[in-house]
Structure formats: C-alpha cells, structure tokens
Amino acid sequence: MHVFRFQNAPPGTTRLEKLEEGTQEAQTSGSYSWRLRRPRPVDDPQGAAKRLGDELESMGIREYAFVRAPKEYYDKDLEFRRLVLNAPTINHLCKSIVMENTKVDGSDPSIFKYWLVIVQYNARLSNEALRSFVLEHHRGTLSRSKVNMRLVAEEKSNEMTGFTKNAVTPIGMRTRLPIVLAKEIAELDEFWIGAGEVDLKVGIPVDDFVRAYKPFVVPLSQSVILRAIRGSIGSSALSRSSNDVAASLLICSHSFATSSNQLSLIKRLRDQSGAPISDVKKALEETEWDIDRASEELRKKGLSAASKKASRSATEGLVGLASLDQCSAIVEINSETDFVARNTLFTSVVSKAAKALLDSRDSVSPIGTEIGLETLGLLPMDGTQTIQEAVQEIAGSVRENIRLRRGFLLKSTSSDDGIVGTYLHASAGPHVGRIAAAVLLESPHGGLKELDKEQRKVLADMAHKLAMHVVGTVPKYLDRSQVPPAALDKERDLLIEQASKTGKPAAIIEKMVQGRLNKFYQDVCLLEQPFVMEEKKTVSEIIADLGRTLDVDIALSAFQRIQLGEGLEDPESAKDFAAEVSDTLAMH
C-alpha cells in the first residue's frame, strides 16, 4: 500500500534501485533534495504507517515518506542505512530517545520530568548541554543540584510513548512530552527517524516538523559544542567550575566570542529579561555593551516580535484569579501552546495581571463585570510597566503570539457587607488555572456586617463551594429574569415543535411545553440548579437554609465563570469539565 503523500512532485524525480548492490540513480539537481525523491510503497500490516501518517496530516504536514527497513538494517553501517532510506547523507539519520530528570518527582506540572530528545545517529549527545538547557528552561525554579538527565528505563519509555522495542517517535505519542531537537538537525532540509515500529522509518521536512510540533532547538552534539568552546573562549573554559562551563555551553552554542566581563553582562541581562541568549548577546553588541541601553533594545524588539506573531492562532494559555473578601479579579491571557502556558515567566505574568486588576478595582469602571480591553492593558503592573507591555515583552521572550484577551471584576457594592467566594480549576501554579469562578453573597438589609468572625467563616466557606458549583454546572444566568427574551422564545418554539409531534391536544401540549421550560430554567439558571453537594436542594434553597442558620437574609447577587479559550476553540474538541469538577467536589 502507498502511504506516502507527496504533493506536486516534479517530473523526472529519481528513485532508489538495486538496493542490495548499493547502487543508486543520479538524482535530479535541485536546492531542496526532499522534493526530488520519489516514495516507494511500504508494507503496513499493523497500520502504524497509516496512523502516524494521519497524525502528520492533522498537524499540517503533507509531505513525508515511510520506509520499511530490511532485517539486516541494524547490522549494517550508516551508509547502508542511508541508501535504504534514500537520505542525502548519514547526517540525516536520526533517533528519538526519552530522557528523564531523576531529581524531580513530576508532581509540579510546570517542571518537566521527561523530555523526548531527537539527535543524529552519528553525533554523540552532550548530556551536559542537555542538562544546561533544562536548567535554563526552568531558570529560577530549579537549581543545578535538581537537574540530572538520564536515559529513561525501557519500561517507562514504553508506558509513556506507547512504542515498544525502543521504536520511539515524537509522532502519535501516548503521553505528550516536550520535544528537544538537536540544532544540527534543524539546519537540515529533511530528517529520518523511527516511526513506532523497529523496522519502520519516516522522513519529514525539518521546517514542517518544527512548525507543527514546536520543539526546543538546542545544540546537543558534543563535538559541535567542544569546537565552539575551544574556538570561542579558549580551552581554559574546560578547567572552570561546572557552573561556568554550563554557562559557556549555552553561550558557545550560539557561536559567541566573548570576554569574561562580557559573559557576566550576558548573564545579568539574561536573568533580567528572560530573552534568548542570542538576542541578549546581539542587543549588548549593538549598544556597545551598555546593559541599560541593551535592556531597552530588548524590550523594543520584544514588541516588534510580538506584533509579527499577532496573526497566529492563540487558544492555549491560562486564567489568572486574585481576590479579597469583597472583590475578585479574573484575567485571561492566551498563548499558542500549552508548553508556553506552563512556563514560569508566563504563569507569573498571568498571576500578576490578575493582581494588578484587583489593585485597580476602585479606579476602573466595568461594563457589567467586564473590563474594557484597552483599559485593562493600560493598568500598571509591578509599578514598572503596564499589563499590555508585560504581555508584549513575554511574547518576545518565548517567541509566540501572546494575547491579553479579557478581564472581569466582581465586587460588593458595600465595603463590609459582601462576601466573594472563588474557585480555580485545573491549577497550573499559584493563582492560575484553566477555569475560574466567583460568586458574590450579600444581604439586602446590610446584615452581614453584624456577623462575628466564625459566622463570616461559615459564609465564606459556602461562597467557595458555590464557586465550585458554578465551575462544574456551567450556569448561563443568575435567575429567570436574566434569560434574554430571544433565547426564551427560541427555546419555547423548539419545545412546541417537539411536543406537537406527539399528536396530543393543545392543552396537553401547553402543559408539556411549560414543564420542559421549567427544566430549561433549571439547567441554565444558577439559583434553580440542584446544588452539586446536596442535589435534593436547589442553590436558592441552600442559601435560604444558610440564612436561617446565621439568622440573616442572604442573597446570591452575582457570579462569574471564565473558561480558558471559550469561544475560541473548535466546538468538537471542547472538553467536558463537569465530570472532572464533580470528582474534585467529592473530595471536599
């Protein structure tokens, strides 16, 4: 069967002939050798090639080729393997391995324990270079003593990737892992890797792979790094402390020739800005090593880079939540990938943006509860920059489209007579997650200010549980009065149409419609929903019971529920969070 899907292959392309004799037809000349090879059919009894091919196409990769290797493949040298795959050189033959940081337990989702690493067969992986990259990626979170990279056990690799017999591939992994691609591979036109079965190989254009899978591109070849060290900063670097050597590896991977004083400036500016080392070095050179001017230059470039990426889709990210007793602030910031969303720089900006909105609660005027985007972006954050400036700066650092999407405030009209309860679901760090909810409990007659400390604690606990309820049940309105007439008319017309098909009398149909409308209200109106922790009672009944217990009139006067990416994602791929939240509620 043919599972190759090359498009627009030019006439006169070559093919591999008489492989056993090691002969090959002359290739048609061209600058991009990938498009000058004609694919051959491959046996696919287990369907692996089709499954991986389907994923490649779903990722937007239309040009790729599978090859089934002969039995003697691994007994032969790399030149024989190159001929089998019809690869340009042996440098194009690559392998995928799963590496493990043995010093972390994997409990913190923002710190990666496992990495999928792609290297060339003929290059020796520099474990120190990989370790330095991991340390730099988690800068400020992990110390050097907390990074120890080792090849993962075969059983664990099988479990995480779903591929046995070391036939690991980044395509179609069971568990999504961050991918590290050797810089030496990224400089090629195409590369060949394993395809999930020990004798199945796949060739992919490098640019297409990088665009689709967004790997971290890192210099990993030991020979390349040692040459850079010797050529750029001298062999004396090899006798430095381990910390200095790690820094040198990172800097030399970008072909830097620097003095020790310049190295210090690069490190300082890298720590201050979070920008890639290559950008830091270039900014310092352009400003004659003036760190203040270089810092400003990086900020300008960050804004420029952010504007270039603004057209790209950004549906991942996080929701930030900050709150006080009488007020809550929620801010959503989007990124292109969930890997960036877990980056500590990104989570910090989201968290601080929510805090900035909370701190500015008395100086902004929301429309309902939503803050205008322009107003939100101009709010001061940390006293040094606005929220929008911070978003643009991190866009330049992580090289993705980062988008400030929306912000909301929920606050009591009285400074001492309201309680706001909040809940953050699928937390990715302090004060950030994928869904945030807030509810406001007030007293129509100002009775909450008379409650003692313990009573207010009981009230706050109920407000928190109600916020959890809101996350899980997804109400659209507070009560019937808030249901728009157009939405109600649409639902009524639908119910009438359904009931009319039963052939029953008009009076019966009217009762049927009214009964189903009541069910509609129970689904979409918060106060009429069965309370998730006590389903025999509605939310309004739970609040009334609490009022009687505390001897005060209590009303749930407003709520918010903000879910990451709602309105942006493909409806078919939207997740059902209700069951997940119900499991969480069961633990409370």
Secondary structure, DSSP 8 states (H G I E B T S, - for coil): -------S--TT-B----GGGT--------S-GGGGB-------TTSHHHHHHHHHHHTT----EEEE--TTGGGS-HHHHHHHHT-SSGGGBEEEEEEEETT--S-STTS-SEEEEEEETTS-B-HHHHHHHHHHHTTTT--GGG--EEE--HHHHHHHHS--TT---STT-SS---EEEEHHHHTSSEEEEE-SSTTEEEEEEHHHHHHHH--EEE--BHHHHHHHHHHHT-GGGGGS-HHHHHHHHHHHTTT----HHHHHHHHHHHHHH---HHHHHHHHHHTTT-HHHHHHHHHHHHHHHHHHHTTS---EEEEEEEEETTEEEEEEEEES-HHHHTSHHHHHHHHHHHHHHHHTTTT---BTTEE-HHHHHTSEETTTEEHHHHHHHHHHHHTS--EEEEEEEEE-SSTTSEEEEEEEES--BTTEESEEEEEEEE-TTSGGGG--HHHHHHHHHHHHHHHHHHHHH--SBSSGGGS-HHHHHHHHHHHHHHHHTTT--HHHHHHHHHHHHHHHHHHHBGGGSEETTEEEEEHHHHHHHHHHHHTS--EEEEEEEEETTTTTS-GGG----HHHHHHHHHT-
